[in-house]
């Protein structure tokens, strides 16, 4: 019942928001539904849903962790929306058309679609959910209705359509690998993994890796990400970097688990580790010349998607580290994007040319941006430090020790330009370092996300640790 409410409430509210006459009513709807969704997810932690055999929709440990990330980050964005819609236009340009019916409706439909992905136990239903996620995000990217955002949304739609088509072919191949007439339930695939046809399973994995890897933003399938993150409103970038990538990772993780249980690990692992290292290398290369804060976060997302793929490829403790890093990266990326969003609201641009002396102009948001630098580069005391350390240690402990050395080198290379640009923005000189007002809604949302990430770095609650271990076991891994 709770799972059905998690799907029905945001879907129905999204339809209502499309008809809501006032901006305030739409903002209130987004906030109210996001908080209700978070309460329902909390209920699942207290009273786990019991699904019968053959259920297409239920919540396992892996799905619950992804759903919790989706719900918590969306609740923070729901709070942020209230301040975002109230904020006046920056002096340097015209105000974007904020708070339209399509904006609020698509936000809620995105929540419903992401929820469907997290609770899907059928591989075809998961594919449907990801397609719904793609369609609900597209109007949000075009929110500012200018030429650059139009180019970004078309690039996103074209490449996402290619990815979703590849994933559909992979799903067909996965069905072909089974006995005729058997449904594509994840539990059935895991139980009968050894009976799957190895050739068809390998083909399915390749196509699903390409399809879901494109949705995650693994290099060289990442080319939509810088333009999309750069042109979409920052709150949309936060949802894409945290929630949309989590949904795509969930699809890749489930097919990886089936492949590992089927005994084709020697085929799967080099592919995953190859994509991981390529993603880190591409992110390090393109980060060097970036002068736009949102595009920097886009390449940081490519880096962290590579780390997730690395954990899946290494297996063992790496699987635990990958799921743990999914949570940490989602929180870090969300609060960093919201902090940059505050800066854009104050200055009218995400370019470094117009963003200097931010500690004097927007001190709270600049402080959050500095915290985001520490979190996204894996510095203590944030949770990303622990999950990245787990991933490197798991890689070093296995047969891929050379990959661990390469990962450490690339992470060091990534740190330098990221830190240089953020420090330039926060401490650099600006001719008119005028102080801007930072509303409580705009600060409270990223602060809550940063606080949650800090807690994960200092203390891991026992229930969360148990769910992480259960999710790792599902992926064929283990607790450290």
C-alpha positions in Angstrom: 0.0 0.0 0.0 2.8 2.4 0.9 4.6 1.7 -2.3 1.5 2.4 -4.3 1.0 5.7 -2.5 4.6 6.6 -3.3 3.8 6.3 -6.9 0.2 7.7 -7.0 0.7 10.8 -4.9 3.3 12.6 -6.9 1.8 11.4 -10.2 -1.7 12.8 -9.2 -0.2 16.0 -7.8 1.8 16.5 -10.9 -1.3 16.4 -13.0 -3.0 18.8 -10.6 0.0 21.2 -10.7 -0.4 21.4 -14.5 -3.8 23.0 -13.8 -3.0 25.1 -10.7 -3.7 28.8 -11.5 -1.2 30.4 -9.1 2.6 30.2 -8.7 2.2 30.0 -4.9 -0.2 27.1 -5.1 2.2 25.2 -7.4 5.2 25.8 -5.1 3.2 24.7 -2.1 2.1 21.6 -4.0 5.7 20.7 -4.8 6.8 21.3 -1.2 3.9 19.4 0.4 4.2 16.4 -1.9 7.9 16.1 -1.5 7.6 16.2 2.3 4.8 13.6 2.2 6.9 11.4 0.0 9.8 11.6 2.4 7.5 10.6 5.3 6.2 7.6 3.3 9.8 6.5 2.6 10.6 6.8 6.3 7.7 4.5 7.0 9.2 1.9 4.7 12.4 2.0 6.8 10.3 1.4 9.9 7.9 -1.1 8.4 9.5 -2.8 5.4 7.0 -3.8 2.7 6.6 -7.5 2.2 6.1 -8.5 -1.4 4.9 -11.9 -2.5 6.9 -13.9 -5.1 6.4 -12.6 -8.6 5.7 -9.0 -7.6 6.7 -6.5 -10.2 6.7 -3.7 -7.7 8.4 -4.0 -4.3 11.3 -2.5 -2.3 14.5 -4.4 -1.7 17.6 -3.0 0.1 19.2 -1.6 -3.1 16.0 0.0 -4.2 15.2 1.4 -0.8 18.6 3.1 -0.6 18.1 4.7 -4.1 14.6 5.7 -3.2 15.7 7.3 0.0 18.3 9.4 -1.9 15.6 10.4 -4.4 13.1 11.3 -1.7 15.5 13.3 0.5 17.1 15.3 -2.3 13.7 16.0 -3.8 12.4 17.2 -0.4 15.4 19.6 -0.2 14.7 20.8 -3.7 11.0 21.2 -2.8 12.0 23.6 0.0 14.4 25.4 -2.4 11.7 25.9 -4.9 9.8 28.1 -2.5 12.7 30.5 -2.3 13.6 30.2 -5.9 10.1 31.3 -7.1 10.1 34.2 -4.7 13.6 35.5 -5.6 13.7 38.6 -7.8 15.4 38.6 -11.2 19.1 39.5 -11.2 20.0 43.0 -12.3 22.3 41.7 -15.0 19.5 40.2 -17.1 15.8 39.4 -17.5 14.1 37.0 -15.2 13.5 33.5 -16.4 9.9 32.4 -16.6 9.8 30.8 -13.2 7.0 28.7 -11.7 5.0 27.8 -14.8 2.6 25.0 -14.8 4.9 22.8 -16.8 7.7 23.5 -14.3 5.8 22.3 -11.2 4.1 19.5 -13.0 7.2 18.0 -14.5 9.0 18.2 -11.2 6.4 16.0 -9.5 6.1 13.7 -12.5 9.9 13.3 -12.3 9.5 12.2 -8.6 6.8 9.7 -9.6 9.0 8.3 -12.5 12.1 8.0 -10.3 10.1 6.3 -7.7 8.9 3.8 -10.2 12.5 3.0 -11.2 13.4 2.4 -7.6 10.6 0.0 -6.8 10.6 -1.9 -10.1 11.6 -5.5 -9.8 10.9 -6.2 -13.5 13.7 -5.2 -15.8 11.2 -4.0 -18.5 9.3 -1.9 -16.0 12.5 -0.4 -14.9 13.2 0.6 -18.5 9.7 2.2 -18.7 10.4 4.2 -15.5 13.7 5.5 -16.9 12.0 6.5 -20.2 9.4 8.4 -18.1 12.3 10.1 -16.2 13.8 11.2 -19.5 10.6 12.7 -20.7 9.7 14.5 -17.5 13.2 16.1 -17.2 13.2 17.6 -20.8 10.8 20.5 -20.2 12.7 21.4 -17.0 15.9 21.8 -19.0 14.1 24.2 -21.3 12.8 26.2 -18.4 14.5 29.5 -19.3 13.3 29.3 -22.9 16.4 30.6 -24.8 18.4 29.4 -27.7 21.1 27.7 -25.5 18.6 25.9 -23.4 16.8 24.7 -26.5 20.0 23.3 -27.9 20.7 21.6 -24.6 17.3 20.0 -24.4 17.5 18.7 -28.0 21.0 17.2 -27.4 19.7 15.6 -24.2 16.7 14.1 -25.9 18.5 12.8 -28.9 21.3 11.2 -26.9 19.0 9.9 -24.2 16.8 8.4 -26.9 19.8 6.5 -28.3 20.7 5.3 -24.8 17.2 4.2 -24.0 17.0 2.4 -27.4 20.2 0.6 -26.6 18.9 -0.4 -23.2 15.7 -1.7 -24.8 17.7 -3.9 -27.1 19.7 -5.1 -24.1 16.4 -5.9 -22.3 15.3 -7.9 -25.3 18.6 -9.8 -25.3 18.2 -10.5 -21.6 14.8 -11.9 -22.2 16.2 -14.1 -25.0 18.8 -15.4 -22.6 16.1 -16.9 -20.4 13.7 -19.7 -21.1 10.8 -18.7 -23.2 7.8 -17.3 -21.3 9.8 -16.5 -18.1 9.2 -12.9 -16.9 12.1 -10.6 -16.4 11.8 -10.4 -12.7 15.1 -9.5 -10.9 14.6 -12.3 -8.3 14.0 -14.9 -11.0 17.0 -13.7 -13.0 19.2 -14.0 -9.9 18.0 -17.5 -9.0 18.3 -18.8 -12.6 21.5 -16.8 -13.5 23.5 -20.0 -14.1 20.9 -21.2 -16.6 21.0 -18.1 -18.7 22.5 -18.4 -22.2 26.0 -16.8 -21.9 26.2 -15.4 -25.4 22.9 -13.6 -25.2 23.7 -12.5 -21.6 26.9 -11.0 -22.7 25.2 -9.1 -25.5 22.5 -8.0 -23.1 25.1 -6.6 -20.7 27.0 -4.7 -23.4 23.8 -3.0 -24.6 22.5 -2.3 -21.1 25.9 -0.9 -20.1 25.9 1.4 -23.1 22.2 2.4 -22.6 22.3 3.0 -18.8 25.9 4.2 -19.0 24.8 7.0 -21.3 22.0 7.9 -18.9 24.6 8.0 -16.0 27.0 10.0 -18.1 29.9 7.6 -18.3 32.6 8.7 -20.8 32.6 8.7 -23.8 28.8 8.7 -23.5 28.8 11.9 -21.4 28.6 14.6 -24.1 25.1 15.6 -23.2 26.0 16.3 -19.6 28.0 19.6 -19.7 25.5 21.4 -21.9 22.4 20.1 -20.0 23.8 20.8 -16.6 25.1 24.2 -17.7 21.8 25.4 -19.2 19.2 23.9 -16.9 18.2 25.7 -13.7 20.5 24.7 -10.9 17.8 23.0 -8.9 17.1 20.8 -12.0 20.9 20.1 -12.2 20.8 19.0 -8.6 18.0 16.5 -9.3 19.7 15.2 -12.4 23.0 14.8 -10.8 21.5 13.0 -7.7 18.3 11.3 -8.7 18.4 10.7 -12.4 21.9 9.3 -12.3 20.9 7.1 -9.3 18.0 5.6 -11.4 20.4 4.9 -14.2 22.9 3.4 -11.8 20.2 1.2 -10.4 19.5 -0.3 -13.8 23.2 -0.9 -14.4 23.7 -2.4 -11.0 20.9 -4.9 -11.4 22.1 -6.3 -14.7 25.7 -6.4 -13.3 24.4 -8.4 -10.4 22.8 -10.9 -12.7 25.9 -11.1 -14.9 28.2 -11.7 -11.8 25.9 -14.4 -10.5 25.9 -16.1 -13.9 29.6 -16.4 -13.8 30.6 -14.0 -16.6 32.6 -11.7 -14.3 35.8 -12.0 -16.4 33.8 -10.5 -19.3 32.0 -7.9 -17.3 34.7 -6.5 -15.0 37.1 -5.2 -17.7 34.3 -3.3 -19.4 33.2 -1.6 -16.2 36.7 -0.8 -15.1 37.6 0.5 -18.6 34.6 2.8 -18.6 35.4 3.9 -15.1 39.0 4.9 -15.9 38.0 6.6 -19.2 35.4 8.6 -17.3 38.0 9.8 -14.7 40.5 10.6 -17.5 38.0 12.6 -19.5 36.7 14.5 -16.5 40.3 15.4 -15.5 41.1 16.6 -19.0 38.1 18.8 -19.5 38.1 20.1 -16.0 41.3 21.9 -16.7 39.8 24.5 -19.0 36.4 25.1 -17.4 35.3 28.6 -16.5 31.7 27.8 -15.7 30.7 26.5 -12.2 27.8 24.4 -13.4 29.9 22.8 -16.2 32.6 22.0 -13.6 30.0 20.2 -11.6 28.9 18.3 -14.7 32.5 17.0 -15.3 32.7 16.2 -11.6 29.6 14.1 -12.1 31.3 12.2 -14.9 34.2 11.5 -12.5 31.9 10.2 -9.8 29.9 8.0 -12.2 33.2 6.5 -13.1 33.8 5.7 -9.5 30.4 4.0 -9.3 31.3 1.9 -12.3 34.6 1.1 -10.7 32.9 -0.3 -7.6 30.6 -2.5 -9.6 33.5 -3.8 -11.7 35.8 -4.6 -8.7 33.0 -6.3 -6.8 33.4 -7.5 -3.2 33.8 -4.6 -0.9 33.7 -2.4 -4.0 30.0 -3.2 -4.4 29.4 -1.9 -0.8 31.5 1.2 -1.6 29.6 1.8 -4.8 26.2 1.9 -3.1 27.6 4.0 -0.2 29.2 6.4 -2.8 25.8 6.6 -4.6 24.3 8.2 -1.5 27.3 10.4 -0.7 27.8 11.7 -4.3 24.0 12.4 -4.6 24.0 14.5 -1.5 27.2 16.3 -2.3 26.2 17.0 -5.9 22.8 18.2 -4.9 23.9 20.7 -2.3 26.8 22.0 -4.5 24.3 22.6 -7.4 21.9 24.5 -5.0 24.8 26.6 -3.7 25.8 27.5 -7.3 22.1 28.2 -7.9 22.1 30.8 -5.2 25.2 32.4 -6.7 23.5 32.5 -10.1 20.4 34.1 -8.6 22.6 36.8 -7.0 25.0 37.5 -9.9 23.1 36.4 -13.0 25.8 34.0 -14.2 27.6 30.8 -13.5 30.7 32.0 -15.3 33.8 32.7 -13.2 34.3 36.0 -15.0 31.3 37.5 -13.1 31.7 35.4 -9.9 34.5 36.6 -7.7 34.7 37.7 -4.1 31.7 35.5 -3.4 32.6 35.3 0.3 31.8 39.0 0.6 28.9 39.0 -1.8 27.0 35.8 -0.9 29.0 34.5 2.2 26.7 31.6 3.1 26.4 30.2 -0.4 30.1 30.7 -1.0 30.8 28.7 2.2 28.6 25.9 0.9 30.5 26.0 -2.4 33.7 25.6 -0.5 32.2 22.7 1.4 31.1 21.2 -1.9 34.7 21.4 -3.1 35.8 19.4 -0.1 33.0 16.9 -0.4 33.3 16.3 -4.2 37.1 15.9 -4.0 36.7 13.3 -1.3 38.1 15.3 1.6 37.2 14.5 5.2 35.0 14.8 7.2 32.3 14.3 4.6 30.9 10.8 3.7 32.5 11.0 0.2 35.9 10.6 1.8 34.9 7.2 3.3 33.2 5.9 0.2 36.0 6.9 -2.1 38.5 5.4 0.3 36.5 2.1 0.3 36.5 2.1 -3.5 40.3 2.7 -3.8 41.0 0.1 -1.1 38.8 -2.5 -2.7 40.5 -1.9 -6.1 43.9 -2.2 -4.5 43.0 -5.4 -2.7 42.0 -7.2 -5.9 43.7 -8.1 -9.1 43.4 -4.5 -10.4 46.0 -2.9 -8.3 47.3 -0.9 -11.3 43.8 0.6 -11.6 43.9 1.8 -8.0 47.2 3.7 -8.7 45.7 5.2 -11.8 42.5 6.2 -10.0 44.5 8.0 -7.3 46.6 9.9 -9.9 43.5 11.0 -11.8 41.7 12.1 -8.6 44.8 14.2 -7.7 44.7 15.8 -11.2 41.0 16.5 -10.8 41.5 18.2 -7.4 43.8 20.9 -8.7 41.6 22.7 -11.3 38.5 22.2 -9.2 40.1 23.8 -6.2 41.7 26.6 -8.2 38.4 27.6 -9.8 36.4 27.5 -6.6 39.0 29.4 -4.6 39.2 32.0 -7.4 35.5 32.5 -7.2 35.3 32.7 -3.5 38.5 34.7 -2.7 39.1 36.6 -6.0 38.8 40.3 -6.4 35.6 42.0 -7.8 35.2 45.7 -8.5 31.8 45.9 -6.8 31.6 43.3 -4.1 28.1 44.2 -3.0 26.4 42.0 -0.4 23.3 40.1 -1.7 20.5 38.8 0.4 20.3 35.1 0.8 16.8 33.8 1.8 16.3 31.1 4.4 14.6 28.7 1.9 17.6 29.1 -0.5 20.1 28.4 2.3 18.2 25.9 4.4 17.9 23.3 1.6 21.6 22.9 0.6 22.5 23.2 4.3 20.3 20.2 5.1 21.9 18.2 2.4 25.4 19.2 3.5 24.5 18.3 7.1 23.3 14.8 6.0 26.5 14.2 4.1 28.6 15.3 7.1 26.7 12.8 9.3 27.5 10.0 6.9 31.1 10.9 7.2 31.1 11.0 11.0 28.6 8.3 11.9 26.9 5.5 10.0 23.6 4.6 11.6 23.2 0.9 12.2 20.0 0.5 10.0 21.7 2.3 7.1 24.8 0.1 7.5 22.7 -3.0 7.5 20.9 -1.9 4.3 24.2 -1.1 2.6 25.4 -4.6 3.5 22.3 -6.2 2.2 22.5 -4.2 -1.0 26.1 -5.2 -1.4 25.2 -8.9 -1.0 22.5 -8.4 -3.7 25.3 -7.2 -6.0 27.5 -10.1 -5.1 29.7 -8.1 -2.7 30.2 -7.9 1.0 30.5 -5.6 4.0 34.0 -4.2 4.6 
